[in-house]
Amino acid sequence: MRSYSELRSAVEDASVYTTTMETLKGIQAAGRLGIHVRSAISRALASHGIGHLPPDLPPNQDDEVRLYLLGTPIADVVSAVLSPSERGDATLRSVASSDAQEKLVQIRDIVCGSSADGI
């Protein structure tokens, strides 16, 4: 992957896309993953409509990052979990009220990693 537009296409296709910090560092054409590089990556992702978990990008190039499109139901759930509010509570209630088990598995996968990893 060589550009943020290619990355956005991959995220659109997957809904939630997992990549490494090494990949993001390469797209950013950066050296070390210091605080300023990680902040620049985060801003670049946001400018392409992409959110990320964890909220603070890790400094290790081998660490995985989960990416999702901003403005989607997945982004709403992530926001509801990370920034509690009345609106977020309503979002979480709606998740719990329909197809609850499947959606909870999806949320757990987004926040904690794949359920195939034994979580």
N, C-alpha and C positions, 0 to 999 in steps of 0.2 A: 504494500500500500504506500503510495507516494504523495497523496494530497488529502486535504481535509474534505474535498468534494467526493473523492473515492471512499473515504471513511464514512461520510454521511450516507452514501448509497448503501454501504454494507450495513449500517445501523438501520436504515429504512427497511432493508430486506429481512433483517433478523428481529426487529422490535427491541431486543436487548442484545447488544453485541459485546463480546468479551475480547479484549486485546491486552497487550502488555505496555508498560511505560516505555519500553525500548521502541516499540512501533510509533508511539506518540512522539517520542524524542526525535525519531527519524523524520517524521512528517514535519515537525517544527524546525528541522535542520539545526538542532541544538547540540551542544556538548554535554556537559554534566547536568544532572537533574537537580540543580539547586532551586531554591525557593523562587527566584525570579523566572527561571525557565518553566517551572511547574505552574506558576501564575499565568505566564504567557500562554501555555498550552490550554489552561482552563478557560481563559478569555477567548482564545481562538475556537475552542470547541463551542462555547456559548454563541459566538458570532455565526457559527454554522448551524445553530439550532440544536446542538447536542449537549445533553447533560451527562454527568459522570458520577459514579460511585467507586470508591469513597469520595465524600465531598472535598476532602483535602487529598490531592493527588500524592501518591507515595514517591519517595526519592529513589527507590530501588528499581532499576530498569527491568528486572525480572518479575516485578509485582504485576498482578492482573488488575485491570480496571474494567468496570461494566459501563457501557455507554447506552444511552437511550435518547429518543427525540424529545425535545422540550415541547410542551403544549399537547402532549398525548396523555391518555389515561394512565400510562405507566409513570409519566412525570408527575401527575397529580398524586398518585399513591406514594411515590418517593417523597414528595413535598409534605404530604400529610404525616408521614412517619418521622421525617427529619425536623419539621417545623410545626409542632402541634398548634392547632387552631380550631375554632368552631367549624369552619369550612372543611378543614382537613378531617375532623371527626365525622362530618357528613359523608365525605368521600370514603372513609374507612367503613362506615356503616353500610354504604351501598355495596361495597365489595363483599361484606359479610352476608348481605341479604340475598345475593343471587350467585349461584355457582361458587359458593364460599370456599369449599375445599380446594377446587382447582385454582382459584385466585390466590388463596393463601399460599399454596405451593409456589405459584409464580412470584409472589412478593418475597417469600423466603429465598427463592433462587436469586432474585435481584439483589437483595440486601446481604445475604450470607454466602452466596455461591450456589452452584448447581446441586440439586438434591441427589444427583448421581454421585456426588462426592461423599455421600453418607450423612448429609446434614438433614 
